[in-house]
Amino acid sequence: MRITDVEVIPLRIPAHNVHIADGIQDDVIVRVHTDEGITGVGEADSSPMVVKAVVEAWPSWPRCRGLRDILVGEDPLNVEMLWEKMRFGTLWLGRNGVAQQAIAAVDMALWDIVGKAQSKPVHQLLGGAYRDRIRVYASALFTEDPAEMTEVGQKYVGQGFSAVKFGWGPMGRSLAGDVKLVETARRAVGDDVDLLIDAGCPFKARDAIQRVHAFAEYRPFWFEEALEGDDLDGFRRLSRAAGDIRIATGEQESALPAFEALITEGEVDVIQPDVSRAGGPTECRRIAQMAYRHHRLCVFHAWKSGILVAATLHLAAITPDIPFVEYTVSESPLRRELAHVATTLKDGVATIPQAPGLGVELNEEIVARYRMDR
Ligand SMILES: [Mg+2]
């Protein structure tokens, strides 16, 4: 089997509001085509037109090539070798960041092809599953209105979620205001639900330490992205001061060395790679194994379409120690209708897809309705 084309499809909903932190208002998917009629699908959480450029760029020299130029003519079953070829061929596009995000989408599609060719689900190809289902958490935004937060928290608990995350919004304006947000969130979900707090990077270490002490009585499971990603010294200070609260971060990162630095230098308890940003299933498996080796948690971030939902569930299946993963609850049509996933969600627990490949079926009507390149 040979790769004949790497097709990039940018998508965007007409109601796209750039001021709302909902990353599934636009999307970029790739389809890797082969000469045997098998097609794989993948997705990147990035800027769609930038990913398109990374795939379609002409070759400048051996370490500065587009992904299509690297892949056409290759055997798609050689996924790990092709991942290394893509890494080497895009070194000048950035060892971290958008090059890895584009590789993530293509890598996902390659694993989808291998699974379809061998009639096996991706988790089996990646080494075999520890589980056939996983707890998932729902995410909501902090808002100015406590009644709104209460309503949203109660809605997710009512749907059966046993872990709920609140994040961003007004967090970071004042100590008293931030404590009120966490108190409201805890009241909304009740005492028995794991409450996750996502600050959205507003703090310096000193302020974050003050918060983590003040939040303790509301027993958050973790405190996420309190600091900017490169503040390893700050993460170390915060982690050492955090007591029982786990310090989590990493959704911005896209290569294994950055995650390892967060653990060994930042001393964080939880890393949060996103399979559609951090090099795809190939690299995310290595990242999860690295975290396990350091006795830390790897809990996948995921806020995109059903394609990423499926890829995340396969990675959750093969990760030895994982309490739950994020489950995108956005109402965007790109989340709800773009891809059908072979999973069921009941009482906050999702089944791992067992269909060949990723176990996703694209809705061609939705692709045609929202694609931006025609
Ligand atoms: Mg986050």
Boltz pocket constraint, residues with backbone or C-beta under 6 A from the ligand:
constraints:
  - pocket:
      binder: B
      contacts: [[A, 167], [A, 198], [A, 224], [A, 225], [A, 251]]
      max_distance: 6.0
